[in-house]
Amino acid sequence: MKKIISVIFICCFFNAVIAQSESEILEIQSSGKYLYGIGQADNYRQADHNALDHLITQITVKVESYFEGKTTEIEGDVKEFAQSVVK
């Protein structure tokens, strides 16, 4: 009888852990706060690679740069200065 109770307890415990993990995954996917990748394959290595490829397609970078020129004149002495600005 103790073995049956132990088996039932273990099954319930693992179901609770799996359900919690699935709910956390759904929360991450629907929150909009995270980028994530999904990958499916016959083996872990290929699935991991597919998930990384999926994640990479979501990442973008925008870089802007320009120069700001400044000219000052004090009593006929002119100084020019250019500064590179990267955003």
PDB file as gemmi writes it, atoms N, CA and C in Angstrom:
CRYST1    1.000    1.000    1.000  90.00  90.00  90.00 P 1                      
ATOM      1  N   MET A   1       0.829  -1.200   0.000  1.00  0.00           N  
ATOM      2  CA  MET A   1       0.000   0.000   0.000  1.00  0.00           C  
ATOM      3  C   MET A   1       0.868   1.257   0.000  1.00  0.00           C  
ATOM      4  N   LYS A   2       1.976   1.221   0.750  1.00  0.00           N  
ATOM      5  CA  LYS A   2       2.867   2.382   0.787  1.00  0.00           C  
ATOM      6  C   LYS A   2       3.478   2.647  -0.585  1.00  0.00           C  
ATOM      7  N   LYS A   3       3.776   1.570  -1.338  1.00  0.00           N  
ATOM      8  CA  LYS A   3       4.350   1.739  -2.669  1.00  0.00           C  
ATOM      9  C   LYS A   3       3.362   2.425  -3.603  1.00  0.00           C  
ATOM     10  N   ILE A   4       2.100   2.060  -3.506  1.00  0.00           N  
ATOM     11  CA  ILE A   4       1.081   2.664  -4.366  1.00  0.00           C  
ATOM     12  C   ILE A   4       0.929   4.147  -4.035  1.00  0.00           C  
ATOM     13  N   ILE A   5       0.907   4.473  -2.762  1.00  0.00           N  
ATOM     14  CA  ILE A   5       0.791   5.878  -2.341  1.00  0.00           C  
ATOM     15  C   ILE A   5       2.014   6.660  -2.795  1.00  0.00           C  
ATOM     16  N   SER A   6       3.184   6.045  -2.668  1.00  0.00           N  
ATOM     17  CA  SER A   6       4.413   6.717  -3.103  1.00  0.00           C  
ATOM     18  C   SER A   6       4.386   6.979  -4.600  1.00  0.00           C  
ATOM     19  N   VAL A   7       3.958   6.010  -5.379  1.00  0.00           N  
ATOM     20  CA  VAL A   7       3.884   6.167  -6.826  1.00  0.00           C  
ATOM     21  C   VAL A   7       2.882   7.255  -7.185  1.00  0.00           C  
ATOM     22  N   ILE A   8       1.742   7.273  -6.542  1.00  0.00           N  
ATOM     23  CA  ILE A   8       0.730   8.309  -6.801  1.00  0.00           C  
ATOM     24  C   ILE A   8       1.283   9.685  -6.443  1.00  0.00           C  
ATOM     25  N   PHE A   9       1.972   9.782  -5.320  1.00  0.00           N  
ATOM     26  CA  PHE A   9       2.560  11.059  -4.904  1.00  0.00           C  
ATOM     27  C   PHE A   9       3.593  11.538  -5.921  1.00  0.00           C  
ATOM     28  N   ILE A  10       4.455  10.635  -6.348  1.00  0.00           N  
ATOM     29  CA  ILE A  10       5.497  11.003  -7.318  1.00  0.00           C  
ATOM     30  C   ILE A  10       4.866  11.454  -8.627  1.00  0.00           C  
ATOM     31  N   CYS A  11       3.850  10.760  -9.102  1.00  0.00           N  
ATOM     32  CA  CYS A  11       3.163  11.153 -10.339  1.00  0.00           C  
ATOM     33  C   CYS A  11       2.535  12.537 -10.204  1.00  0.00           C  
ATOM     34  N   CYS A  12       1.893  12.787  -9.082  1.00  0.00           N  
ATOM     35  CA  CYS A  12       1.275  14.097  -8.861  1.00  0.00           C  
ATOM     36  C   CYS A  12       2.326  15.199  -8.785  1.00  0.00           C  
ATOM     37  N   PHE A  13       3.449  14.893  -8.137  1.00  0.00           N  
ATOM     38  CA  PHE A  13       4.523  15.870  -8.001  1.00  0.00           C  
ATOM     39  C   PHE A  13       5.071  16.251  -9.379  1.00  0.00           C  
ATOM     40  N   PHE A  14       5.365  15.259 -10.216  1.00  0.00           N  
ATOM     41  CA  PHE A  14       5.910  15.540 -11.541  1.00  0.00           C  
ATOM     42  C   PHE A  14       4.895  16.262 -12.418  1.00  0.00           C  
ATOM     43  N   ASN A  15       3.633  15.940 -12.299  1.00  0.00           N  
ATOM     44  CA  ASN A  15       2.604  16.663 -13.060  1.00  0.00           C  
ATOM     45  C   ASN A  15       2.562  18.124 -12.645  1.00  0.00           C  
ATOM     46  N   ALA A  16       2.697  18.393 -11.352  1.00  0.00           N  
ATOM     47  CA  ALA A  16       2.687  19.776 -10.871  1.00  0.00           C  
ATOM     48  C   ALA A  16       3.909  20.530 -11.384  1.00  0.00           C  
ATOM     49  N   VAL A  17       5.059  19.884 -11.382  1.00  0.00           N  
ATOM     50  CA  VAL A  17       6.283  20.532 -11.875  1.00  0.00           C  
ATOM     51  C   VAL A  17       6.169  20.823 -13.360  1.00  0.00           C  
ATOM     52  N   ILE A  18       5.687  19.873 -14.133  1.00  0.00           N  
ATOM     53  CA  ILE A  18       5.539  20.066 -15.578  1.00  0.00           C  
ATOM     54  C   ILE A  18       4.518  21.157 -15.862  1.00  0.00           C  
ATOM     55  N   ALA A  19       3.415  21.166 -15.152  1.00  0.00           N  
ATOM     56  CA  ALA A  19       2.385  22.187 -15.360  1.00  0.00           C  
ATOM     57  C   ALA A  19       2.933  23.564 -15.025  1.00  0.00           C  
ATOM     58  N   GLN A  20       3.728  23.657 -13.961  1.00  0.00           N  
ATOM     59  CA  GLN A  20       4.311  24.937 -13.593  1.00  0.00           C  
ATOM     60  C   GLN A  20       5.280  25.395 -14.679  1.00  0.00           C  
ATOM     61  N   SER A  21       6.089  24.502 -15.173  1.00  0.00           N  
ATOM     62  CA  SER A  21       7.034  24.860 -16.221  1.00  0.00           C  
ATOM     63  C   SER A  21       6.308  25.332 -17.474  1.00  0.00           C  
ATOM     64  N   GLU A  22       5.256  24.636 -17.864  1.00  0.00           N  
ATOM     65  CA  GLU A  22       4.491  25.033 -19.044  1.00  0.00           C  
ATOM     66  C   GLU A  22       3.840  26.396 -18.844  1.00  0.00           C  
ATOM     67  N   SER A  23       3.330  26.666 -17.645  1.00  0.00           N  
ATOM     68  CA  SER A  23       2.703  27.967 -17.397  1.00  0.00           C  
ATOM     69  C   SER A  23       3.750  29.073 -17.403  1.00  0.00           C  
ATOM     70  N   GLU A  24       4.942  28.789 -16.890  1.00  0.00           N  
ATOM     71  CA  GLU A  24       6.003  29.787 -16.928  1.00  0.00           C  
ATOM     72  C   GLU A  24       6.432  30.064 -18.363  1.00  0.00           C  
ATOM     73  N   ILE A  25       6.513  29.038 -19.175  1.00  0.00           N  
ATOM     74  CA  ILE A  25       6.884  29.215 -20.581  1.00  0.00           C  
ATOM     75  C   ILE A  25       5.833  30.062 -21.294  1.00  0.00           C  
ATOM     76  N   LEU A  26       4.571  29.760 -21.083  1.00  0.00           N  
ATOM     77  CA  LEU A  26       3.500  30.541 -21.710  1.00  0.00           C  
ATOM     78  C   LEU A  26       3.529  31.986 -21.240  1.00  0.00           C  
ATOM     79  N   GLU A  27       3.841  32.199 -19.972  1.00  0.00           N  
ATOM     80  CA  GLU A  27       3.923  33.559 -19.440  1.00  0.00           C  
ATOM     81  C   GLU A  27       5.061  34.332 -20.109  1.00  0.00           C  
ATOM     82  N   ILE A  28       6.208  33.682 -20.266  1.00  0.00           N  
ATOM     83  CA  ILE A  28       7.350  34.321 -20.929  1.00  0.00           C  
ATOM     84  C   ILE A  28       7.004  34.656 -22.372  1.00  0.00           C  
ATOM     85  N   GLN A  29       6.382  33.718 -23.075  1.00  0.00           N  
ATOM     86  CA  GLN A  29       6.065  33.935 -24.477  1.00  0.00           C  
ATOM     87  C   GLN A  29       5.024  35.031 -24.687  1.00  0.00           C  
ATOM     88  N   SER A  30       4.092  35.163 -23.785  1.00  0.00           N  
ATOM     89  CA  SER A  30       3.010  36.130 -23.985  1.00  0.00           C  
ATOM     90  C   SER A  30       3.279  37.487 -23.333  1.00  0.00           C  
ATOM     91  N   SER A  31       4.320  37.610 -22.506  1.00  0.00           N  
ATOM     92  CA  SER A  31       4.552  38.855 -21.780  1.00  0.00           C  
ATOM     93  C   SER A  31       5.048  39.995 -22.665  1.00  0.00           C  
ATOM     94  N   GLY A  32       5.772  39.671 -23.731  1.00  0.00           N  
ATOM     95  CA  GLY A  32       6.348  40.721 -24.566  1.00  0.00           C  
ATOM     96  C   GLY A  32       7.622  41.306 -23.990  1.00  0.00           C  
ATOM     97  N   LYS A  33       8.069  40.828 -22.844  1.00  0.00           N  
ATOM     98  CA  LYS A  33       9.283  41.329 -22.208  1.00  0.00           C  
ATOM     99  C   LYS A  33      10.532  40.577 -22.650  1.00  0.00           C  
ATOM    100  N   TYR A  34      10.359  39.423 -23.246  1.00  0.00           N  
ATOM    101  CA  TYR A  34      11.488  38.559 -23.555  1.00  0.00           C  
ATOM    102  C   TYR A  34      11.508  38.181 -25.030  1.00  0.00           C  
ATOM    103  N   LEU A  35      12.708  37.936 -25.537  1.00  0.00           N  
ATOM    104  CA  LEU A  35      12.871  37.315 -26.840  1.00  0.00           C  
ATOM    105  C   LEU A  35      13.149  35.844 -26.578  1.00  0.00           C  
ATOM    106  N   TYR A  36      12.593  34.986 -27.369  1.00  0.00           N  
ATOM    107  CA  TYR A  36      12.793  33.553 -27.170  1.00  0.00           C  
ATOM    108  C   TYR A  36      12.822  32.864 -28.518  1.00  0.00           C  
ATOM    109  N   GLY A  37      13.450  31.705 -28.546  1.00  0.00           N  
ATOM    110  CA  GLY A  37      13.517  30.925 -29.763  1.00  0.00           C  
ATOM    111  C   GLY A  37      12.900  29.560 -29.545  1.00  0.00           C  
ATOM    112  N   ILE A  38      12.231  29.076 -30.556  1.00  0.00           N  
ATOM    113  CA  ILE A  38      11.616  27.747 -30.507  1.00  0.00           C  
ATOM    114  C   ILE A  38      12.300  26.888 -31.560  1.00  0.00           C  
ATOM    115  N   GLY A  39      12.717  25.706 -31.157  1.00  0.00           N  
ATOM    116  CA  GLY A  39      13.363  24.803 -32.096  1.00  0.00           C  
ATOM    117  C   GLY A  39      12.890  23.379 -31.899  1.00  0.00           C  
ATOM    118  N   GLN A  40      12.613  22.704 -32.982  1.00  0.00           N  
ATOM    119  CA  GLN A  40      12.207  21.303 -32.934  1.00  0.00           C  
ATOM    120  C   GLN A  40      13.098  20.504 -33.869  1.00  0.00           C  
ATOM    121  N   ALA A  41      13.461  19.312 -33.435  1.00  0.00           N  
ATOM    122  CA  ALA A  41      14.294  18.428 -34.257  1.00  0.00           C  
ATOM    123  C   ALA A  41      14.291  17.042 -33.628  1.00  0.00           C  
ATOM    124  N   ASP A  42      14.950  16.129 -34.292  1.00  0.00           N  
ATOM    125  CA  ASP A  42      15.037  14.758 -33.783  1.00  0.00           C  
ATOM    126  C   ASP A  42      16.058  14.612 -32.657  1.00  0.00           C  
ATOM    127  N   ASN A  43      16.972  15.585 -32.538  1.00  0.00           N  
ATOM    128  CA  ASN A  43      17.952  15.510 -31.450  1.00  0.00           C  
ATOM    129  C   ASN A  43      18.110  16.884 -30.815  1.00  0.00           C  
ATOM    130  N   TYR A  44      18.680  16.887 -29.617  1.00  0.00           N  
ATOM    131  CA  TYR A  44      18.793  18.117 -28.838  1.00  0.00           C  
ATOM    132  C   TYR A  44      19.653  19.163 -29.550  1.00  0.00           C  
ATOM    133  N   ARG A  45      20.773  18.727 -30.091  1.00  0.00           N  
ATOM    134  CA  ARG A  45      21.706  19.665 -30.718  1.00  0.00           C  
ATOM    135  C   ARG A  45      21.046  20.424 -31.869  1.00  0.00           C  
ATOM    136  N   GLN A  46      20.334  19.718 -32.722  1.00  0.00           N  
ATOM    137  CA  GLN A  46      19.668  20.363 -33.852  1.00  0.00           C  
ATOM    138  C   GLN A  46      18.516  21.247 -33.371  1.00  0.00           C  
ATOM    139  N   ALA A  47      17.774  20.804 -32.365  1.00  0.00           N  
ATOM    140  CA  ALA A  47      16.687  21.621 -31.818  1.00  0.00           C  
ATOM    141  C   ALA A  47      17.229  22.907 -31.210  1.00  0.00           C  
ATOM    142  N   ASP A  48      18.359  22.802 -30.516  1.00  0.00           N  
ATOM    143  CA  ASP A  48      19.001  23.980 -29.935  1.00  0.00           C  
ATOM    144  C   ASP A  48      19.440  24.942 -31.045  1.00  0.00           C  
ATOM    145  N   HIS A  49      20.011  24.415 -32.095  1.00  0.00           N  
ATOM    146  CA  HIS A  49      20.435  25.226 -33.236  1.00  0.00           C  
ATOM    147  C   HIS A  49      19.231  25.915 -33.889  1.00  0.00           C  
ATOM    148  N   ASN A  50      18.149  25.197 -34.063  1.00  0.00           N  
ATOM    149  CA  ASN A  50      16.938  25.769 -34.656  1.00  0.00           C  
ATOM    150  C   ASN A  50      16.358  26.867 -33.772  1.00  0.00           C  
ATOM    151  N   ALA A  51      16.387  26.657 -32.454  1.00  0.00           N  
ATOM    152  CA  ALA A  51      15.884  27.672 -31.523  1.00  0.00           C  
ATOM    153  C   ALA A  51      16.751  28.926 -31.582  1.00  0.00           C  
ATOM    154  N   LEU A  52      18.057  28.742 -31.686  1.00  0.00           N  
ATOM    155  CA  LEU A  52      18.959  29.888 -31.798  1.00  0.00           C  
ATOM    156  C   LEU A  52      18.708  30.653 -33.096  1.00  0.00           C  
ATOM    157  N   ASP A  53      18.520  29.941 -34.189  1.00  0.00           N  
ATOM    158  CA  ASP A  53      18.195  30.588 -35.463  1.00  0.00           C  
ATOM    159  C   ASP A  53      16.903  31.398 -35.354  1.00  0.00           C  
ATOM    160  N   HIS A  54      15.908  30.836 -34.682  1.00  0.00           N  
ATOM    161  CA  HIS A  54      14.634  31.535 -34.498  1.00  0.00           C  
ATOM    162  C   HIS A  54      14.835  32.790 -33.654  1.00  0.00           C  
ATOM    163  N   LEU A  55      15.656  32.689 -32.622  1.00  0.00           N  
ATOM    164  CA  LEU A  55      15.933  33.830 -31.748  1.00  0.00           C  
ATOM    165  C   LEU A  55      16.669  34.930 -32.502  1.00  0.00           C  
ATOM    166  N   ILE A  56      17.639  34.557 -33.313  1.00  0.00           N  
ATOM    167  CA  ILE A  56      18.442  35.531 -34.053  1.00  0.00           C  
ATOM    168  C   ILE A  56      17.574  36.368 -34.983  1.00  0.00           C  
ATOM    169  N   THR A  57      16.547  35.780 -35.567  1.00  0.00           N  
ATOM    170  CA  THR A  57      15.698  36.535 -36.495  1.00  0.00           C  
ATOM    171  C   THR A  57      14.916  37.646 -35.806  1.00  0.00           C  
ATOM    172  N   GLN A  58      14.835  37.622 -34.486  1.00  0.00           N  
ATOM    173  CA  GLN A  58      14.077  38.623 -33.733  1.00  0.00           C  
ATOM    174  C   GLN A  58      14.928  39.790 -33.260  1.00  0.00           C  
ATOM    175  N   ILE A  59      16.250  39.688 -33.399  1.00  0.00           N  
ATOM    176  CA  ILE A  59      17.152  40.704 -32.866  1.00  0.00           C  
ATOM    177  C   ILE A  59      17.512  41.688 -33.975  1.00  0.00           C  
ATOM    178  N   THR A  60      17.338  42.964 -33.696  1.00  0.00           N  
ATOM    179  CA  THR A  60      17.721  44.003 -34.639  1.00  0.00           C  
ATOM    180  C   THR A  60      18.538  45.070 -33.914  1.00  0.00           C  
ATOM    181  N   VAL A  61      19.390  45.725 -34.654  1.00  0.00           N  
ATOM    182  CA  VAL A  61      20.221  46.782 -34.098  1.00  0.00           C  
ATOM    183  C   VAL A  61      20.141  47.985 -35.021  1.00  0.00           C  
ATOM    184  N   LYS A  62      19.987  49.155 -34.441  1.00  0.00           N  
ATOM    185  CA  LYS A  62      19.962  50.389 -35.230  1.00  0.00           C  
ATOM    186  C   LYS A  62      21.063  51.302 -34.693  1.00  0.00           C  
ATOM    187  N   VAL A  63      21.976  51.689 -35.572  1.00  0.00           N  
ATOM    188  CA  VAL A  63      23.080  52.566 -35.189  1.00  0.00           C  
ATOM    189  C   VAL A  63      23.028  53.809 -36.060  1.00  0.00           C  
ATOM    190  N   GLU A  64      23.139  54.948 -35.422  1.00  0.00           N  
ATOM    191  CA  GLU A  64      23.175  56.216 -36.129  1.00  0.00           C  
ATOM    192  C   GLU A  64      24.436  56.954 -35.723  1.00  0.00           C  
ATOM    193  N   SER A  65      25.023  57.634 -36.652  1.00  0.00           N  
ATOM    194  CA  SER A  65      26.164  58.481 -36.318  1.00  0.00           C  
ATOM    195  C   SER A  65      26.123  59.740 -37.169  1.00  0.00           C  
ATOM    196  N   TYR A  66      26.653  60.813 -36.610  1.00  0.00           N  
ATOM    197  CA  TYR A  66      26.738  62.073 -37.335  1.00  0.00           C  
ATOM    198  C   TYR A  66      27.800  62.937 -36.667  1.00  0.00           C  
ATOM    199  N   PHE A  67      28.160  64.015 -37.330  1.00  0.00           N  
ATOM    200  CA  PHE A  67      29.131  64.947 -36.781  1.00  0.00           C  
ATOM    201  C   PHE A  67      28.427  66.234 -36.390  1.00  0.00           C  
ATOM    202  N   GLU A  68      28.854  66.773 -35.286  1.00  0.00           N  
ATOM    203  CA  GLU A  68      28.394  68.098 -34.872  1.00  0.00           C  
ATOM    204  C   GLU A  68      29.582  69.041 -35.002  1.00  0.00           C  
ATOM    205  N   GLY A  69      29.393  70.104 -35.728  1.00  0.00           N  
ATOM    206  CA  GLY A  69      30.456  71.096 -35.885  1.00  0.00           C  
ATOM    207  C   GLY A  69      30.179  72.312 -35.023  1.00  0.00           C  
ATOM    208  N   LYS A  70      31.226  72.799 -34.369  1.00  0.00           N  
ATOM    209  CA  LYS A  70      31.084  73.987 -33.531  1.00  0.00           C  
ATOM    210  C   LYS A  70      32.179  74.980 -33.902  1.00  0.00           C  
ATOM    211  N   THR A  71      31.775  76.213 -34.044  1.00  0.00           N  
ATOM    212  CA  THR A  71      32.725  77.278 -34.363  1.00  0.00           C  
ATOM    213  C   THR A  71      32.548  78.385 -33.338  1.00  0.00           C  
ATOM    214  N   THR A  72      33.657  78.809 -32.765  1.00  0.00           N  
ATOM    215  CA  THR A  72      33.606  79.926 -31.810  1.00  0.00           C  
ATOM    216  C   THR A  72      34.606  81.001 -32.251  1.00  0.00           C  
ATOM    217  N   GLU A  73      34.247  82.242 -31.998  1.00  0.00           N  
ATOM    218  CA  GLU A  73      35.144  83.354 -32.298  1.00  0.00           C  
ATOM    219  C   GLU A  73      35.204  84.267 -31.089  1.00  0.00           C  
ATOM    220  N   ILE A  74      36.397  84.448 -30.609  1.00  0.00           N  
ATOM    221  CA  ILE A  74      36.607  85.356 -29.472  1.00  0.00           C  
ATOM    222  C   ILE A  74      37.684  86.354 -29.879  1.00  0.00           C  
ATOM    223  N   GLU A  75      37.288  87.625 -29.996  1.00  0.00           N  
ATOM    224  CA  GLU A  75      38.183  88.717 -30.372  1.00  0.00           C  
ATOM    225  C   GLU A  75      39.015  88.371 -31.607  1.00  0.00           C  
ATOM    226  N   GLY A  76      38.369  87.866 -32.619  1.00  0.00           N  
ATOM    227  CA  GLY A  76      39.037  87.574 -33.877  1.00  0.00           C  
ATOM    228  C   GLY A  76      39.724  86.212 -33.929  1.00  0.00           C  
ATOM    229  N   ASP A  77      39.785  85.502 -32.833  1.00  0.00           N  
ATOM    230  CA  ASP A  77      40.395  84.163 -32.799  1.00  0.00           C  
ATOM    231  C   ASP A  77      39.296  83.128 -33.050  1.00  0.00           C  
ATOM    232  N   VAL A  78      39.373  82.450 -34.200  1.00  0.00           N  
ATOM    233  CA  VAL A  78      38.343  81.482 -34.591  1.00  0.00           C  
ATOM    234  C   VAL A  78      38.819  80.073 -34.252  1.00  0.00           C  
ATOM    235  N   LYS A  79      37.960  79.343 -33.596  1.00  0.00           N  
ATOM    236  CA  LYS A  79      38.255  77.941 -33.282  1.00  0.00           C  
ATOM    237  C   LYS A  79      37.122  77.087 -33.820  1.00  0.00           C  
ATOM    238  N   GLU A  80      37.501  76.021 -34.539  1.00  0.00           N  
ATOM    239  CA  GLU A  80      36.504  75.097 -35.072  1.00  0.00           C  
ATOM    240  C   GLU A  80      36.722  73.730 -34.437  1.00  0.00           C  
ATOM    241  N   PHE A  81      35.602  73.076 -34.192  1.00  0.00           N  
ATOM    242  CA  PHE A  81      35.670  71.791 -33.519  1.00  0.00           C  
ATOM    243  C   PHE A  81      34.571  70.884 -34.101  1.00  0.00           C  
ATOM    244  N   ALA A  82      34.922  69.645 -34.410  1.00  0.00           N  
ATOM    245  CA  ALA A  82      33.935  68.679 -34.902  1.00  0.00           C  
ATOM    246  C   ALA A  82      33.906  67.500 -33.935  1.00  0.00           C  
ATOM    247  N   GLN A  83      32.710  67.059 -33.645  1.00  0.00           N  
ATOM    248  CA  GLN A  83      32.535  65.940 -32.696  1.00  0.00           C  
ATOM    249  C   GLN A  83      31.671  64.864 -33.342  1.00  0.00           C  
ATOM    250  N   SER A  84      32.115  63.627 -33.239  1.00  0.00           N  
ATOM    251  CA  SER A  84      31.352  62.504 -33.764  1.00  0.00           C  
ATOM    252  C   SER A  84      30.377  62.048 -32.692  1.00  0.00           C  
ATOM    253  N   VAL A  85      29.121  61.871 -33.092  1.00  0.00           N  
ATOM    254  CA  VAL A  85      28.079  61.424 -32.176  1.00  0.00           C  
ATOM    255  C   VAL A  85      27.529  60.111 -32.705  1.00  0.00           C  
ATOM    256  N   VAL A  86      27.532  59.085 -31.861  1.00  0.00           N  
ATOM    257  CA  VAL A  86      27.011  57.770 -32.227  1.00  0.00           C  
ATOM    258  C   VAL A  86      25.846  57.455 -31.307  1.00  0.00           C  
ATOM    259  N   LYS A  87      24.731  57.101 -31.899  1.00  0.00           N  
ATOM    260  CA  LYS A  87      23.541  56.738 -31.096  1.00  0.00           C  
ATOM    261  C   LYS A  87      23.312  55.270 -31.187  1.00  0.00           C  
TER     262      LYS A  87                                                      
END                                                                             
